[in-house]
Amino acid sequence: MVCSALLMRMSQYSFFRADRLRDHGTVARINCFLESPWFILLICAMTALSSTLGLELVLYTAFILLSIYIALFGNDFLPIAIIVVCSYISPSITNNPGQNPDSVFYPQNGGIYLIVLLVLFLICAVYRLIRDQEIGGKAFLKHPRRLLPGMVILGVGYILAGAFSGRYFANGVMNPVFALLQFISVFLVYWLLSGAVRWDRVRPEYIGWVGMGAGLTVCFQLIVVFISNNVIRDSKILTGLIFSGWGNTNNIGCMIAMMIPFALFLARRTGKIILFNTLAVLMVCFVCFTCSRTSMVAAFLAYGASMAVVLGDPGQRKAFLKFNGMILLILLILLIVFHKPLNLMFTELRDRGLNPRRRELVYPEGIRIFLENPIFGEGFYPSSDKIQEWSTVEKIKTVLPARWHNTVIQLLASCGLVGLLCYSVHRLQTICLFWKKRNTDIIFIGFSLFSLLVMSLLDCHFFNIGPTLFYSMALAFAEHLKTEN
């Protein structure tokens, strides 16, 4: 309330009337660039450079300055989308907070500075949403958001996680804080973009560029990981060494797999079949090199389903069939010629086979905890020691708890039947949205999000911040894009 009153007071002075400058020729040209694929590629290139050289503080400063400009002078908040996605995947290996206690993300090393930057952006965003008569004020608050009720209900289920179990405050206030963080990751980007974007001006392929750019950025990071961590030793891939500054092999594989449909979406929308189909195939190959079995299955499913939709277009079917036939032939030749070194390289993956890697212990334990606390679960911080901790740093483990590697088990153990019911309401709303808007543009977004949900049945991706931020953003696009049938 205080911030809102202050911003309203500031808006009385001409210095703060940024809306007057949006029609200026230079500002208009800058805004045109910000809404183009070139800006998306620029942000992805900056992210790739930062994650390689450990320039997070420089990168986030640039991101916030750009975001402040967008909030004050941009046509709307659309360019924020790629910044949100890349902010999550930008940390370098050296600044991984789960591995390095001296990471810049801890308060004493730069975390406070990052929070100050975020607050500055939030102030500018609130100011714009108060002042702008088209996308702000009552127009923003009253903008139709079909998925909002289900998201709010899901948030209530999260906040109630562990209620009356005796463990709600077992980790101080961290249980409700983590629950709120989970809700924000699902809700905030969807809520902001839904009302603060002029959707009648957004071309459907914009989300395609965001997804493909993020996917290629993670592919580049995987190359850096292989080199920096010396992942291949004695001609074998050691999967334990595949980790970046923001995630391990499963996280990396998940993010790439989610983005594969967007490359084929762009191939269909632009007609540049060779370029974007090649990029889609390359992303599938990169997922294979993560050695994440769940991600590999999701990648092949996402590629196959997206290709099936593309082949449904008679005008492009012949070109796609020719190109994929050529790609398949090349891959077969490479497999035949290099089958021995490839077999040796993927020895660990081959030997692992269908080994569930402790999930056969984790899932029954989650069910046991649910049966002891069937209504609201025991909270997000599990009492069991059978879940493998992902971090070696105590500070981060007190903030980000170990999770159950399955969405249903996670909800039952952490949130109980109430949480599962709340999630079901949200999921039903998303299914109804995609069914009602079923067309050849929105379906590619559906394939991306479906791959996330499938992978989350064997991992904890839906309760990781990054994939869920993209999920939230993609739902805003799916609901509001003006698309063809």
Secondary structure, 3 states (H helix, E strand, C coil): CHHHHHHHHHCCCHHHCHHHHCCCHHHHHHHHHHCCHHHHHHHHHHHHHHHHHCCHHHHHHHHHHHHHHHHHHCCCCCCHHHHHHHHHHCCCHHHCCCCCCCCCCCHHHCHHHHHHHHHHHHHHHHHHHHHCCCCCHHHHHCCCCCCHHHHHHHHHHHHCCCCCCCCCCCCCCHHHHHHHHHHHHHHHHHHHHHHHCCHHHCCCHHHHHHHHHHHHHHHHHHHHHHHHCCCEECCEECHHHCECCCCEHHHHHHHHHHHHHHHHHHHHHHCCHHHHHHHHHHHHHHHHHHCCHHHHHHHHHHHHHHHHHHHCCHHHHHHHHHHHHHHHHHHHHHHHHCHHHHHHHCHHHHHHCCCCCCHHHHHHHHHHHHHHCCCCCCCCCCCCCCCCCCCCCHHHHCCCCCCCCCHHHHHHHHHHHHHHHHHHHHHHHHHHHHHHCCCCCHHHHHHHHHHHHHHCCCCCHHHCHHHHHHHHHHHHHHHHCCCCC
